Amino acid sequence: MKVLWVCNLIPKIVAGTLGLETIPKEGWTEGMLSAICDTGRLGRDLEIIIAAPGDRSVAGKSGNIEDVPGCGYYIFYEDTRRPEEYEESMEESVAAMLSEVSPDMVHVFGTEFAHTLAVARMMGEDASRRLMISIQGICTKLAEKYDAFIPESVLAKKTFRDVIKKDGVSDQKEKFTKRGIHERESLKLAGYIAGRTSFDREFASSVNPGAEYIHAGEVLRPDFYNTREIRKRTGHRIFVSQADYPIKGFHILLEALRNGKDGERLPDDTFVYVSGQNITKYGRLIEKIKISGYGKYLRDLSKKNGLEDRVHFLGRIDAAETVEMLNSSDLFVCASVCENSSNSLGEAMLAGIPVVSTNAGGLPDMMNASEGILCDIDNAKDIEEAAAALREAILKAFDDTDGAYDRCLSAREHAKISYSRENNAETLIRTYFDIVK
């Protein structure tokens, strides 16, 4: 059986074949592929073609992936710089891909890009029989919460970069709203919708009650399965996986790091380390020109709260470096205002580090109160209340080292099941054959 995987980014394994540079994102694609390889099915009764968007210089390129029997690739055209725009010219490239690959079924990972809708449209009536779309983030829900807990005075301000690119926080919210329209239309055409949480299941049912919902667990990058012994942590070093757009709630964490109105305060030796792009850079002239409104807001919050020396941006780091950061930190914090299923949270649970997370979206399905500390921000009326809830949760994690240790043990066992390489790979293969039979 031949399955066409449609991904949001060119995976590293494909980029290497094409001589392209890539960034350490969406490594779960290769994680799942590696797990499927371990089943012995790939190249025997299963073939996977990995498709990803690219510009016109690479669009239409295809071939086999070296050292992975039964696996190939195909690059179709899409302008990924404007994911909120649906270009009809993309349909021709997608149609050519479907014709050339001629898959038995198509599995699209994510609804964040317009190519998901193009695939669904170009499949026609076959979409109801042979198309499965996996929900990752839910653009419709992200749009609703995108500017949560950002003061109106901040939303009204735009930097030079925001004006030129038409990409302030309010503009970004509108772009997610447009992506949500494409998302819902895509899901309405699919016969199968895969997800991992009650949050995405409820959304899928509301959009397309006739589609079959399939629970499909993910596989993390291999580095995260080489776990170390869980230890008690007594320091105050916080690790955060991402802070470059508002939905991740980093502004809430920065506010939580200052003293609360009730006198609550985090220890003076609390430091925060953030992986991913640093959008607060403001040293060189080019950085002052390119800083976004949200980046400037984070910078101003950090300065106002006296955090310049306590918050450190690491830049993009790979899986091995992430594992080292998790092992050397004392607490992982997920401050998202909307999240379906956070792989970064799953990585932290596997690593055995104490976790504090908001209860946004599907996060309570990933971790319960015996595995980590969940804080309720849904009922907060402003950033001060949201920050107070997060601050209280972080203080509890720091103060209760014995309880944190027990929660880490439970969290790792849960994550081992949720992210089981063998089980999730076998389940996905079985799903493919059930759909095609």
N, C-alpha and C positions, 0 to 999 in steps of 0.2 A: 504494500500500500504506500502511496506517495502523499505526504502531507506538506502543504505550503505554510510555513511560518511567516507571518508578516509582522515585523518589529518596527519600533519607533526610531532606532538608531542602528547604524552599521556596527555589528558586534566586532569585538577585537579580533576574533578568529577569522572573520571575513576581511576586515580592514587590512590585516597582515598580508593576506593573499593579494589584495589590490595595491599594496604599498601605500596605504593611507594611514594618517595618524588618527588616534581615537582618544577618548577621554574615559576615565574609570567610572562609567555609569551603566546601569542596567546589566550588571554582570550575571544576574540570575538567568539570562538567556543561555550563556555558556554553562552555567551551573546545571540547568535542566538538561542541556545537550549532553554534558558529561555523564549525568546520571542515567540518561537513556542509553548512552554507549555502554555503560556498565551492565545493562540488562542483557546484552548480547543480541538484541533484536535489530539494531540499526545495521543496515546492509544485508540483513537476512530476509525478514518479511516486512521491513519498514524502511522507507526512505524519507528524509526530511530536506526540504529546500528552504533555506533561510533567505527571506526577502527583506530588503530595507530601502528606505528612501535615500536618494543621492541627487546631486546636481546633474546638469546635462553632460558634464564631462565624463561621468561614470554610468549614467543611466543606460540600461540595456545590457550591461556587462553581466555575464553569468559563467558558471563553471563549477568544478568540484573543489571541495575543501581538502587540501592535502592532509594526510594522516587521519582522516575521519571517513572511513568507508561508508557509503550510503548517505552522504551529506553533501549538498551543493548550495549554491547561492545565486541570487538574482537581485540586481539593483534596478529599481524603477525610479522615475523622475518625480520629485516633489520639492517645492520650495519650503524647506522646514524653518526658514527664518520667519515665516508668517503662518504659523499653524492654524490660525483662526480663519484663514481665507481658503475657500474651496475653488481651485482652479480646474476648469473643465479640461484643460490641456493635459492634466494628470491622468484623466480617464483613458486616454489613448495608450499611455505607457502601462497602466495597470491592466488594461485589456490584453495588450501584447504579452505581458507576463503570464496572465492566466492561460492564454492560448499556448504559449511556448512550454510552460511547465506542465500544464494539463494535470493538475492534482486531483486526487480522489476526494480530498476535502481541504478546507482552508481554515487555519487557526490564526486569528489576528490578536496580537497582544496589545491591548490598550485602545482607548477611545480618544486619546488626547490630540491626535492628528487627523487631518481631513482625509488621509488615504484610507482610513477605516471605512468611511462612507463611500469612497470611490470603489473599493473592493466589493462592498455589499451591492452597490448599484450595478457594477459590471458583471457580477455573478447572476444577476437577474433572478429568475425563479429558483435557481439552484441554491441561493442564499438561505432559503428556508429549510433546505435539506442537508447542505454540506458546509455551512459556515458557522464556526464557533468564534465568538468574540470574548476574550478575557477582559474583565474590568480591572483596571489598575486604579488610578485616581478617577474620581467622578467629576468631570468638568462642571456639570450642572450644579452640583453641591458646592464645589470649590468657588464658583462665581458668587453664590449666595453669602459665603463667609469670607470672601477674599480680603476685604478691608476691615475685618472685625478688630475692634479695640484700637484702631488708629484714630486719633482725634481729628475732627473736621478741619481744624486749623492746619493740620499737616496735609490732609488730603487736598486742600485748596492750593497748596504751594507746589510749584513744579520747578525743577532745575532746568538748566539750559538743555541738558541731554533729554529730559522728558519732553520738552516742547518740540525739539527738533525731530525726535523719533516718535512723537505722539504715544508715549509709553510711560505715563505717570501711573500711580496706583489705580486711579479711577479708570484710566484707559485700559490697563491690564485686566481689571475686573470686567470691563465690557468685552474684551477679547475672549475671556473665559466664558462669558455668556454666549457669544457666537459659537465657540467650540462646543458648548453644551447643546446647541441646536443640532449641530452635525452629529454629535454623540447620540442623541435620542433617535434621530432618523436612522442611524446605523443599526442601533439595537432593535428597532422596529422591524428591520429587514432580516435579522439573523434568526435562524431556527434554534440556536443553542447559545446560551450566555453562561460564561464561567466566572465564578467569583470565590471569595474566601470568608466573607463576613455576613452577618445578618443585615448590616447596613447596605451592602451592595445587592444583596438578594431582594431586599424590599424595594430598592430603586429599580432593579431589573424588572420586577413584577409590575411595578407601576407604569413602566414604559411599554413593556411587551409581555402581557400576561400569558400569551400563547406560546412563548418560547420555553424550551426546557432549560431550567437552571441546573448547572453542574458545579459541584464543589471541586475546585482544582487547586491544590496546595502548590506552593512554589518551592524551588530549590535555591539555596543561597550559594554564594561563591565558595569553592572548596576550602579556602583558608579558615572559614568560620566553624568547620566541623572538627578541626584539630584543637579541641578544648583543653584548657589547663584546669588544675584543681581549684575549686572555688575557695576563696579566702575571705576573711573578715577585712573590711576596709575602714580605716579610721581617719583618713584624710578628707579633704574638701575640694577635690579636683573634679570638675564637671566636664563631661564630653558631650558635644552636640554635633549631629551629623550634617546639618544644613541650616543656612540662615539667609539665603539669597533672595527669597521672596516671601511676602507677608504671610502666606498661608501657614508657614512653618512656625509662626508665633515668636520669633526671636525677640521682638520688641517687648513681649510680655515677660520673657526671662530677664531682659535688661532692667525692666522696672522692678521685677521681683528681687533683684540683687541689691536694691537700696533698702534703707530702713523703712519698715512699715509704720503706718500711723499709730498702731497699737504698741509700738516699741519693738516689735519682732525684727530681728536682723540676722542675716547669715554670718557665719564666722568671718573674721577679717582675712583669713587665709584662703577664702573661697576664690578659685580661679576657674575660668571657663575657656575650653579649647574647642574651636569650631572647625570642622573640615568643610571643604567646598570653597567656592569663590568668595573672596573678600570684596564686598560691594561698598565698604566704608572708606576705602583708600582716598586720601585727600592731600598727599604730600606734593607730588609734581603737578605742574600746570595741566597736563593732559588728564590727570586723575580728577582734578577739580572740574574740568570741562565735562568729563564722562560720568561723574557721580550721579546716581539716580535719586529721585526724591525719597524713596524708601531707604536707600543707603545713607543719605544725609540725615534722615530721621534717626536711624540707628546710631549714627555717629554723634548726633546731638544728645541722644539719651545717654550714651556712654559717658560723654563729657559732663553732662548735668549730674549724673549719679556718681561721678568720680571713679569710673571703671576703666580708664584708658590703659592702666597697667595690669588689669585683672582679666581682660578679655583678649584672647589670642587667636587669630585666624591662621589656619595651617595650610590653606590652599587645597587643591584637589589631591587626595591621597588614595593610594591603591588599597586593595583588600588586605595585604600583609601589614601595611602601615596602620590601617584601621584597627586590625586585631591588636596591634601593639598599643594603640591609644586606649582601646577599651581595657586592656589588661593593666595599664598604668594609671587609669583613672579610678575615681571612687564612686562616681554616679553618672548614669546616662539620663539625660533629660530630653523628652519629646514634648515640646510646647505647642504642637500644631493646633490650629483652630478648626481644621477640617482634615481628616485623614481616613482613607478607607482601610488600608492594611500597610503598615510601615515595615519594610524589610530591615531598615536600620534598627527598629525596635526588636525585631526577631534576632538580629545579629547580636545585640546587646544581651538578650536573654540567653542565647547559646553561650556567650562569652562568660556568663556568670557574674555580671556586674549589676549592682543594685540599680533599679529603674524607677524613675518618676515620669508619669505621662498624664496628659490631659485625657479626658474621657470622650474626645471628639470622634464622631463617626463610628468606624468599626474597631477602634482601638480596644474597647472593653472585651471584644471577642478574642483578641490576641493575648490579653493579660488580665487576670482577675486580681482581687485584693490579696490573695494568698501568694501572689507571684511578684507583685510590685505595688507601688502606690499610685492610685489614680486620683486626680484632682478634677473637680467639677468646675468648668468655666462657662458652661452653657447658660447659667443663670446670672452671670456677672453683668452688670449694667455698663461698666467702663473698664479701662485698662487697670485702674487701681484695684478694683475688686478681683479681676482675673489674676493680677500679679500677687495679690494677697493669698489667693488660693494656692497658687504655684509655690510661693514662698513657704507657706505652711507645710506643704507636701515635702519640699526639699529639706526643711528643718527636721521633719519627722524621720526622713531617710538618714540624715546625718546623726541624729540622736540615738536611733534604735539600731545599733550595729548588730545585735544578736538577732533581732527580727529580720533585718536586711539579709543576713546570711541565710536564714531559713527560706526567705522569699526567693533568693537566688537559686537555691537548690530546686525548689518547685518550678521556677520559671524555666530553668534549663531542661527539666524533664518534659515540660509542656512544649518547648520549642523543638526538642528532639522529635516529638511526634508531628507537630505542625509542619516542620521543614524536613521531614525524613526523605533523604535522597531516594532510597529504594522504593518506599511506598508511593511517593508522589509521582515518580517516573512510571511505575507500573500502572498506577491509576490513570495517568494521562494516556498511556498507550492503549489501555483497555477502553477508555472513552472514545479514542479515535476509531477503533475497530467496531465498537457498538454503533457509532454514528454511520459508518460506511456500510455496515452489513446489509 
